[in-house]
Amino acid sequence: MKKIKFACNLSLLTLLALGQWACEWDPYEHDSDPVRETLELTASASQIALDENDLSATVLTFDWTPARPMPDEYLVSYTTKLDLLNNNFGSSTAIVTSEDDGIFSRSYTSEQINNWANERWKVPVNKTFTLAFRVIAEYAGGPTYEMPEVRTVEVTVTPIKVDVFDADKVSLSGTAISSVTEIEKTVENANLYAWYGELSIGELQIPVELEGQTYYIVPSDGNGALRDGELVDVKMTETPVSWNIPNAGNYRLLIDMENKQVRIYSSATDLKPLSVTFHPSGAEANPEATIEVLDLYAYGAGTGWGVRKLNLKQSFADPQILIYDAEEHNGTKLSSGMKFCVAQNFSVGDADYNQNNAYCFTCPLTAEGKKQNLTLTLGKVGELHGGADGETRNSYYTIPASDLLIFDLRHGTILARNK
């Protein structure tokens, strides 16, 4: 029994010794030498800013040392890759260069990086981004496979500042409005956004979505005080500046994307519909009538000489811009000769009148002030003349069939165009 116990103790000691030996064994020291890599990569700076004033000048340089030397039967080649960090050197995004023998440096200009950022990598406007640069040393030939050497560095880039003023989507937000509300472009002007509605006392912001980023339309001078009815120069920034709405009520807001201006009207300064004052039939003996123009009534060959109420829609930008949209009238397009009266039936005192006596809009008169019929050209703004005299009431515009017919009573124009 003692011999058996001794043997067991000896076995346990042996196992413990083997375990201790195994934990201390380093194959790099006792089996084979590890690969001693010598490739080192550095960037000229960890952060750079692209220079719009000297686009052709070098803005970023990468240098590297030779990879480990090998016997003459091995050939070493160097490949460099430049990409956005998060692209992971994808085949469609990386800028790949097979470097010539003896070249251990690669430089880029502001113009190159700016163009790639905009066109190849689709970096959002004015957004700082991080580049990754990689150099790969590969061995070919020789009797055995040799592991390549790979080094990567990162560089943060501040882009060329662009004065952005465009939008995929425009909204209103803030404490002055009940919920975030999208603003639409006006039918009559693709560069104009307009909104009309109720605001409460509070702050109003104009967020803009562009290429997946959120910006804000803000006063250029940073002054958020409401300048009621005045044009205010604006810009787009990543941080909001609020307009202060001092009183609750209805407001009209216009954003001119072309001229970079905003105008906000309160009810005290708001634009008003057109009112026309005239003598029915143009006869001075008839008492004056005043009619607010909220709609128009077509009459002429285009209506079969019957009166047709057009049910025009007021533009949010201006109540004196009235729009006929064929899509909202079951696709029915206006066409042929017609004039546009401000009323079908109306009374002044005890006298009753109809469209034949009413103030009408139509083509301009001749140079001698006589009636005439003219044709409105599709897609071209025409003059809109108005009056209650007989020459005007007996003049007719031939309207081309179109998706839209836009009456700008404030500026005296008419436009027929397709969407």
C-alpha positions in Angstrom: 0.0 0.0 0.0 2.9 2.4 0.7 4.4 1.7 -2.7 1.1 2.5 -4.4 0.8 5.7 -2.5 4.3 6.8 -3.4 3.6 6.1 -7.0 0.5 8.2 -6.9 2.4 11.1 -5.3 5.1 10.8 -7.9 2.6 11.0 -10.7 1.0 14.1 -9.3 4.3 15.8 -8.9 5.2 14.9 -12.5 1.9 16.4 -13.8 2.4 19.6 -11.8 5.9 20.0 -13.2 4.8 19.4 -16.7 2.0 22.0 -16.3 4.5 24.5 -14.9 6.8 23.9 -17.8 4.0 24.2 -20.4 2.9 27.6 -18.9 6.4 29.0 -19.2 7.1 27.7 -22.8 7.5 30.4 -25.4 7.4 28.9 -29.0 9.0 32.2 -30.3 12.0 31.5 -28.1 12.2 27.7 -28.3 10.6 26.8 -31.7 11.1 29.4 -34.5 11.9 33.1 -34.7 8.8 35.4 -35.2 8.6 37.7 -38.3 10.3 40.9 -37.5 8.3 43.6 -39.4 9.9 46.9 -40.3 7.2 48.7 -42.1 6.2 52.0 -40.4 3.6 54.5 -41.6 3.2 58.1 -40.7 0.9 61.0 -41.8 2.0 64.6 -42.1 -0.8 65.5 -39.7 -3.6 63.9 -37.7 -6.0 66.7 -38.6 -6.1 68.8 -41.7 -8.4 71.5 -43.2 -9.0 71.6 -47.0 -7.8 74.9 -48.5 -10.2 76.4 -51.0 -7.8 79.3 -51.7 -5.0 76.9 -52.8 -6.7 73.8 -54.1 -3.7 72.5 -56.1 -1.3 72.6 -53.1 -0.5 69.4 -51.2 -2.5 69.2 -48.0 -1.7 65.7 -46.8 1.3 63.4 -47.2 1.8 59.8 -46.0 5.3 58.3 -45.7 6.4 54.8 -44.9 9.6 52.9 -44.4 10.6 49.8 -46.4 9.2 46.5 -45.2 11.5 43.8 -43.9 14.3 42.8 -46.4 14.2 39.4 -48.0 16.6 37.4 -50.2 16.9 38.4 -53.9 14.4 35.7 -55.1 11.6 37.6 -53.4 10.0 40.7 -55.0 8.3 43.2 -52.7 5.5 45.6 -54.0 3.6 48.4 -52.2 -0.1 49.2 -52.6 -1.7 52.2 -51.0 -5.4 52.7 -50.3 -7.3 55.9 -49.3 -10.9 55.8 -48.2 -13.4 57.0 -45.6 -12.8 55.2 -42.3 -16.2 53.6 -42.2 -16.0 52.4 -45.8 -13.4 49.7 -44.9 -11.6 50.2 -48.2 -14.5 49.0 -50.3 -13.9 48.2 -53.9 -16.2 51.0 -55.1 -14.9 53.6 -52.7 -11.2 53.2 -52.1 -8.6 55.1 -54.0 -6.0 52.3 -54.8 -2.5 53.0 -56.1 0.2 50.4 -57.0 3.3 52.3 -56.1 6.4 52.4 -58.2 9.7 50.8 -57.0 11.5 53.0 -54.6 8.5 55.1 -53.8 7.7 55.4 -50.1 5.4 58.4 -50.0 2.0 59.4 -51.3 0.6 63.0 -51.3 -2.9 64.5 -52.0 -4.1 68.0 -52.7 -7.2 69.8 -51.3 -8.8 69.5 -54.7 -8.4 65.7 -54.9 -9.8 65.1 -51.4 -12.6 67.6 -51.9 -13.7 66.0 -55.2 -13.6 62.5 -53.8 -15.5 63.6 -50.7 -18.3 65.1 -52.8 -18.5 62.7 -55.7 -17.1 59.4 -54.7 -17.8 59.2 -50.9 -20.9 61.4 -50.9 -19.9 63.2 -47.6 -22.7 65.5 -46.5 -22.0 69.2 -47.1 -19.8 70.9 -44.4 -19.5 67.6 -42.4 -16.1 66.8 -40.9 -14.9 63.3 -41.9 -12.1 60.8 -41.1 -9.9 59.3 -43.8 -8.1 56.0 -43.5 -4.9 55.4 -45.4 -3.3 51.9 -45.7 -0.1 50.7 -47.1 0.4 47.0 -47.9 3.8 45.4 -48.6 3.4 42.1 -50.4 6.1 39.5 -51.3 6.1 37.4 -54.5 8.5 34.7 -55.6 10.8 32.7 -53.3 10.4 29.2 -52.1 7.9 29.9 -49.3 4.9 32.2 -48.6 5.7 35.4 -46.8 3.2 37.3 -44.8 2.5 40.8 -46.1 3.1 43.8 -43.8 0.1 46.2 -43.4 -0.1 49.6 -41.7 -3.1 52.0 -41.4 -3.4 55.5 -40.1 -6.4 57.8 -39.7 -6.7 61.6 -40.5 -9.6 63.9 -39.6 -10.5 66.3 -42.4 -12.4 69.6 -42.1 -14.0 70.2 -45.5 -14.2 73.4 -47.5 -17.0 75.5 -46.1 -19.9 75.7 -48.5 -22.6 78.3 -48.2 -25.5 75.9 -48.3 -29.0 77.1 -49.1 -31.1 74.3 -50.5 -33.6 71.9 -49.1 -35.1 68.4 -49.6 -37.7 69.3 -46.9 -38.6 72.4 -45.0 -40.6 72.5 -41.8 -41.7 74.7 -38.9 -41.1 73.7 -35.3 -40.8 75.3 -31.9 -43.1 76.3 -29.0 -45.0 78.7 -31.2 -46.6 76.0 -33.3 -48.6 73.0 -32.1 -46.6 70.4 -34.0 -43.8 70.1 -36.5 -45.4 71.1 -39.8 -43.9 70.7 -43.3 -44.0 73.6 -45.6 -44.5 73.1 -49.4 -43.2 74.9 -52.4 -45.7 77.2 -54.0 -47.2 76.1 -57.3 -46.4 79.4 -58.9 -42.7 79.6 -57.9 -40.5 76.6 -57.2 -38.0 78.8 -55.3 -40.7 80.0 -52.8 -41.9 78.1 -49.8 -45.1 79.5 -48.1 -47.2 78.7 -45.1 -50.3 80.3 -43.5 -51.7 79.3 -40.2 -52.0 79.9 -36.5 -49.1 80.6 -34.1 -49.1 81.1 -30.4 -46.7 83.2 -28.3 -43.3 81.4 -28.3 -40.3 80.5 -30.4 -40.5 79.5 -34.1 -37.7 77.6 -35.9 -37.3 76.6 -39.5 -35.5 73.2 -39.7 -34.4 72.0 -43.1 -33.5 68.5 -44.3 -30.8 68.3 -47.0 -29.0 65.1 -48.0 -29.8 63.4 -44.8 -28.6 66.3 -42.6 -30.6 68.8 -40.5 -29.9 72.5 -40.9 -31.8 75.6 -39.8 -32.8 78.7 -41.7 -31.9 81.6 -39.4 -31.5 85.4 -39.6 -28.1 86.2 -41.0 -27.6 88.8 -38.2 -28.6 86.3 -35.5 -31.5 88.6 -34.4 -34.6 86.5 -33.7 -36.9 89.4 -33.1 -40.0 89.4 -35.3 -39.7 92.1 -38.0 -43.3 92.0 -39.0 -43.8 92.1 -42.7 -40.2 92.9 -43.5 -37.7 91.0 -45.6 -35.0 89.4 -43.5 -31.8 88.1 -45.0 -31.2 84.5 -43.8 -28.6 81.7 -44.0 -28.5 78.0 -43.1 -26.6 76.7 -40.1 -26.4 73.5 -38.1 -27.6 75.3 -34.9 -31.0 76.9 -34.6 -31.9 80.5 -34.0 -35.5 81.0 -33.1 -37.9 83.8 -34.2 -39.8 85.2 -31.3 -43.5 85.3 -31.9 -44.9 88.0 -29.5 -48.6 87.5 -30.1 -51.0 84.7 -30.9 -52.8 84.8 -34.2 -52.6 83.9 -37.9 -49.3 84.4 -39.6 -48.1 84.1 -43.2 -44.5 82.9 -43.7 -42.5 83.1 -47.0 -39.1 81.6 -47.6 -37.4 82.8 -50.8 -34.7 80.1 -51.5 -33.3 82.0 -54.5 -32.7 85.3 -52.7 -32.1 83.8 -49.3 -34.8 85.9 -47.5 -37.7 85.2 -45.1 -40.7 87.4 -44.6 -43.2 86.8 -41.8 -46.6 88.7 -41.7 -48.8 89.0 -38.7 -52.5 89.7 -39.2 -51.6 93.4 -38.8 -49.4 93.5 -41.8 -50.7 90.6 -43.8 -51.3 90.7 -47.5 -54.9 91.3 -48.5 -57.0 90.0 -51.4 -57.6 92.4 -54.3 -60.7 94.6 -54.1 -61.9 96.2 -57.3 -64.2 99.3 -57.4 -66.1 100.0 -60.6 -69.2 101.2 -62.2 -71.3 98.3 -63.6 -71.0 98.1 -67.4 -68.5 100.9 -67.1 -71.3 103.5 -67.1 -70.6 106.5 -64.9 -74.4 106.7 -64.3 -74.4 103.4 -62.5 -73.5 103.4 -58.8 -70.1 102.2 -57.8 -69.6 98.5 -56.8 -66.7 97.1 -54.7 -66.0 93.4 -54.9 -63.3 91.5 -53.1 -61.8 89.0 -55.6 -61.6 85.6 -54.0 -62.6 83.7 -57.1 -63.2 84.3 -60.8 -66.0 83.3 -63.3 -65.1 82.3 -66.8 -67.3 83.3 -69.7 -66.8 82.9 -73.4 -66.5 80.3 -76.2 -64.4 78.2 -73.9 -67.4 77.8 -71.6 -70.0 77.5 -74.3 -71.1 81.0 -73.5 -72.2 79.9 -70.1 -70.8 81.2 -66.8 -68.4 78.8 -65.0 -67.2 79.4 -61.5 -63.6 78.4 -61.4 -63.2 77.6 -57.7 -59.7 78.9 -57.7 -57.3 78.3 -54.9 -55.4 81.1 -53.2 -51.7 80.8 -52.9 -50.3 80.7 -49.4 -47.7 83.2 -50.6 -50.2 85.9 -51.6 -54.1 86.0 -51.6 -53.9 87.9 -54.9 -52.4 84.8 -56.6 -55.3 82.6 -57.7 -54.6 79.1 -59.2 -56.7 76.7 -61.3 -55.3 73.2 -61.0 -56.9 70.8 -63.5 -56.0 67.9 -61.3 -58.3 69.2 -58.6 -61.1 69.5 -61.2 -61.2 65.9 -62.3 -58.5 66.7 -64.9 -60.7 69.3 -66.7 -58.4 71.8 -68.4 -59.5 75.3 -69.4 -59.1 76.2 -73.0 -60.4 78.4 -75.9 -61.6 82.0 -75.7 -62.8 83.4 -72.4 -62.7 86.3 -70.1 -62.7 86.1 -66.3 -65.3 88.1 -64.3 -65.2 89.0 -60.6 -68.8 88.1 -60.1 -71.7 86.2 -61.7 -74.5 88.1 -60.0 -74.2 91.1 -57.8 -76.3 94.0 -56.6 -75.7 97.7 -55.9 -78.5 99.3 -54.0 -81.7 98.2 -55.7 -80.0 97.3 -59.0 -79.1 93.8 -59.9 -76.3 92.9 -62.3 -74.6 89.8 -63.8 -71.3 88.9 -65.4 -72.1 91.0 -68.5 -71.9 94.1 -66.3 -69.0 93.0 -64.0 -65.4 93.9 -63.8 -63.4 91.4 -65.9 -59.8 90.3 -66.4 -58.7 89.5 -70.0 -56.1 90.3 -72.6 -54.8 93.9 -73.0 -56.6 96.3 -75.3 -55.1 97.7 -78.5 -52.9 100.7 -78.4 -56.0 102.8 -79.2 -57.9 101.3 -76.2 -60.1 99.1 -78.4 -61.2 95.5 -77.8 -59.2 92.6 -79.2 -58.8 88.9 -78.9 -55.3 87.4 -78.1 -53.8 84.0 -77.6 -52.0 83.2 -74.4 -48.8 81.2 -75.2 -48.3 78.0 -73.1 -45.5 78.4 -70.6 -45.1 82.2 -71.2 -46.3 84.9 -68.8 -48.9 87.1 -70.4 -50.3 90.5 -69.4 -53.6 90.5 -67.6 -55.8 93.5 -68.1 -58.8 94.4 -66.0 -61.8 96.7 -66.3 -65.6 97.1 -66.5 -65.8 99.2 -69.7 -67.3 97.7 -72.8 -64.0 97.3 -74.7 -62.5 95.2 -71.9 -65.6 93.2 -71.4 -65.7 92.3 -75.1 -62.1 91.2 -75.3 -61.2 87.5 -74.9 -58.1 85.5 -74.2 -57.6 82.2 -76.0 -56.3 79.9 -73.3 -54.1 76.9 -74.2 -55.1 73.6 -72.5 -52.8 73.2 -69.5 -52.4 71.7 -66.1 -52.3 75.0 -64.3 -53.7 78.5 -65.0 -52.2 81.1 -62.6 -53.6 84.5 -62.1 -51.3 87.0 -60.4 -53.7 89.9 -59.8 -51.1 91.9 -57.8 -48.7 92.1 -60.8 -51.3 91.8 -63.6 -50.1 88.6 -65.2 -51.5 85.3 -66.3 -49.6 82.0 -66.9 -50.8 78.7 -68.4 -48.3 75.9 -67.9 -48.0 72.2 -67.4 -46.6 70.6 -64.2 
